[in-house]
Amino acid sequence: MSESLKGRVALVTGASSGIGAAVAEALAAEAAIVVLMARRENRLKSLSDAIASKGGVAEVVPTDVCERGEVEAAVAGAMERHGSIDILVNNAGVMPLSPVREARVDEWERMIDVNLKGVLYGLGAVVPIMVKQGRGHIVNVGSVAGRRPFPGGTVYAATKFAVRALSWGLHLELGAEHGIRVTDIQPGVVSTELFDHITDESVRDSFSAGWKDRRSLQPNDVARAVIHAVTAPDHVSVSEILLRPTDQPT
Ligand SMILES: NC(=O)c1ccc[n+]([C@@H]2O[C@H](COP(=O)([O-])OP(=O)(O)OC[C@H]3O[C@@H](n4cnc5c(N)ncnc54)[C@H](OP(=O)(O)O)[C@@H]3O)[C@@H](O)[C@H]2O)c1
């Protein structure tokens, strides 16, 4: 275990699987105190046990990021226990891809609720604390889709463009004046459960067929990028990291 983040308090949303779980483990391996937030408590508990078995510290705080009160309570609880919030990783997200002509408005709303409003609730609870502290680091997990939409991913891309705009604006408002750093992580295809929730069968099938013989990123590849950003010296704000599988041309 390295000690580069010793005693820092890090909140990770969507920590129950995929990228969030890998980021939480990596932060704990740097000796941060990690607050695990997501809805599936059993998954968070297994992760916190795994982290503890390696000498790390992780707390389970079941949270639905679509519920503003739950996010606020999770942040307030962490403040009460530890007295500061040093890192917020806004990672929770959903990606039910489908062609826009199918007008799956319920799924569009879900993406707005989790990928955008969930991030805003995190920011609303944490930014005032970081401003008071005069320091902090916000990591938003955006996507390559936040730079370039793709067919079937129009609304998903819209949420990730919004996350990128937020990240940029946060730097302008909170960087020089308040010492808060902001990073927008933009992965290409990562092997996680994200694709299992695509309800449009033809999109899901063509996606898995297209990636059958290609190497995607692994969650830990993204976690390494997050650690690079949050362990940079205080005067360095790593604003954006775009990382794609070598086998992903777009
Ligand atoms: N995989 C990729 O190719 C890829 C590429 C670029 C960007 N991303 C982004 O990476 C982030 C993580 O996705 P992933 O690939 O790791 O997928 P994943 O394995 O499906 O993880 C998604 C996480 O989000 C959580 N989540 C979903 N709805 C939530 C809610 N209402 N409240 C709290 N947590 C919620 C899930 O936890 P619970 O279900 O337990 O709540 C889960 O922990 C997302 O923002 C995604 O858009 C992924």
Ligand as a Chemical Component Dictionary entry (heavy atoms), coordinates in Angstrom:
data_LIG
# 
_chem_comp.id                   LIG 
_chem_comp.type                 NON-POLYMER 
_chem_comp.pdbx_formal_charge   0 
_chem_comp.three_letter_code    LIG 
# 
loop_
_chem_comp_atom.comp_id 
_chem_comp_atom.atom_id 
_chem_comp_atom.alt_atom_id 
_chem_comp_atom.type_symbol 
_chem_comp_atom.charge 
_chem_comp_atom.model_Cartn_x 
_chem_comp_atom.model_Cartn_y 
_chem_comp_atom.model_Cartn_z 
_chem_comp_atom.pdbx_ordinal 
LIG N1  N1  N 0  -18.054 1.079  -19.484 1  
LIG C1  C1  C 0  -17.760 1.982  -20.401 2  
LIG O1  O1  O 0  -17.472 1.641  -21.566 3  
LIG C2  C2  C 0  -17.758 3.431  -20.060 4  
LIG C3  C3  C 0  -17.160 4.320  -20.960 5  
LIG C4  C4  C 0  -17.175 5.683  -20.664 6  
LIG C5  C5  C 0  -17.747 6.127  -19.505 7  
LIG N2  N2  N 1  -18.332 5.251  -18.634 8  
LIG C6  C6  C 0  -18.955 5.785  -17.429 9  
LIG O2  O2  O 0  -18.380 5.179  -16.306 10 
LIG C7  C7  C 0  -19.277 5.265  -15.206 11 
LIG C8  C8  C 0  -19.324 3.914  -14.498 12 
LIG O3  O3  O 0  -19.886 2.959  -15.370 13 
LIG P1  P1  P 0  -19.341 1.457  -15.480 14 
LIG O4  O4  O 0  -18.898 1.268  -16.886 15 
LIG O5  O5  O -1 -18.439 1.139  -14.383 16 
LIG O6  O6  O 0  -20.737 0.640  -15.381 17 
LIG P2  P2  P 0  -21.359 -0.286 -14.235 18 
LIG O7  O7  O 0  -20.447 -1.393 -13.918 19 
LIG O8  O8  O 0  -22.740 -0.600 -14.723 20 
LIG O9  O9  O 0  -21.425 0.692  -12.988 21 
LIG C9  C9  C 0  -22.393 1.695  -12.858 22 
LIG C10 C10 C 0  -22.454 2.094  -11.416 23 
LIG O10 O10 O 0  -23.405 3.165  -11.289 24 
LIG C11 C11 C 0  -24.221 2.870  -10.178 25 
LIG N3  N3  N 0  -25.539 3.489  -10.295 26 
LIG C12 C12 C 0  -26.442 3.399  -11.298 27 
LIG N4  N4  N 0  -27.564 4.065  -10.972 28 
LIG C13 C13 C 0  -27.355 4.584  -9.746  29 
LIG C14 C14 C 0  -28.133 5.348  -8.851  30 
LIG N5  N5  N 0  -29.387 5.744  -9.157  31 
LIG N6  N6  N 0  -27.609 5.711  -7.648  32 
LIG C15 C15 C 0  -26.355 5.314  -7.313  33 
LIG N7  N7  N 0  -25.561 4.605  -8.109  34 
LIG C16 C16 C 0  -26.069 4.228  -9.312  35 
LIG C17 C17 C 0  -24.321 1.350  -10.139 36 
LIG O11 O11 O 0  -24.596 0.930  -8.801  37 
LIG P3  P3  P 0  -25.992 0.385  -8.235  38 
LIG O12 O12 O 0  -26.701 -0.280 -9.372  39 
LIG O13 O13 O 0  -25.590 -0.550 -7.149  40 
LIG O14 O14 O 0  -26.700 1.597  -7.718  41 
LIG C18 C18 C 0  -22.897 0.977  -10.506 42 
LIG O15 O15 O 0  -22.089 0.958  -9.369  43 
LIG C19 C19 C 0  -20.606 5.730  -15.787 44 
LIG O16 O16 O 0  -20.763 7.111  -15.540 45 
LIG C20 C20 C 0  -20.426 5.500  -17.287 46 
LIG O17 O17 O 0  -21.222 6.370  -18.044 47 
LIG C21 C21 C 0  -18.327 3.916  -18.878 48 
# 
loop_
_chem_comp_bond.comp_id 
_chem_comp_bond.atom_id_1 
_chem_comp_bond.atom_id_2 
_chem_comp_bond.value_order 
_chem_comp_bond.pdbx_ordinal 
LIG N1  C1  SING 1  
LIG C1  O1  DOUB 2  
LIG C1  C2  SING 3  
LIG C2  C3  SING 4  
LIG C2  C21 DOUB 5  
LIG C3  C4  DOUB 6  
LIG C4  C5  SING 7  
LIG C5  N2  DOUB 8  
LIG N2  C6  SING 9  
LIG N2  C21 SING 10 
LIG C6  O2  SING 11 
LIG C6  C20 SING 12 
LIG O2  C7  SING 13 
LIG C7  C8  SING 14 
LIG C7  C19 SING 15 
LIG C8  O3  SING 16 
LIG O3  P1  SING 17 
LIG P1  O4  DOUB 18 
LIG P1  O5  SING 19 
LIG P1  O6  SING 20 
LIG O6  P2  SING 21 
LIG P2  O7  DOUB 22 
LIG P2  O8  SING 23 
LIG P2  O9  SING 24 
LIG O9  C9  SING 25 
LIG C9  C10 SING 26 
LIG C10 O10 SING 27 
LIG C10 C18 SING 28 
LIG O10 C11 SING 29 
LIG C11 N3  SING 30 
LIG C11 C17 SING 31 
LIG N3  C12 SING 32 
LIG N3  C16 SING 33 
LIG C12 N4  DOUB 34 
LIG N4  C13 SING 35 
LIG C13 C14 SING 36 
LIG C13 C16 DOUB 37 
LIG C14 N5  SING 38 
LIG C14 N6  DOUB 39 
LIG N6  C15 SING 40 
LIG C15 N7  DOUB 41 
LIG N7  C16 SING 42 
LIG C17 O11 SING 43 
LIG C17 C18 SING 44 
LIG O11 P3  SING 45 
LIG P3  O12 DOUB 46 
LIG P3  O13 SING 47 
LIG P3  O14 SING 48 
LIG C18 O15 SING 49 
LIG C19 O16 SING 50 
LIG C19 C20 SING 51 
LIG C20 O17 SING 52 
# 
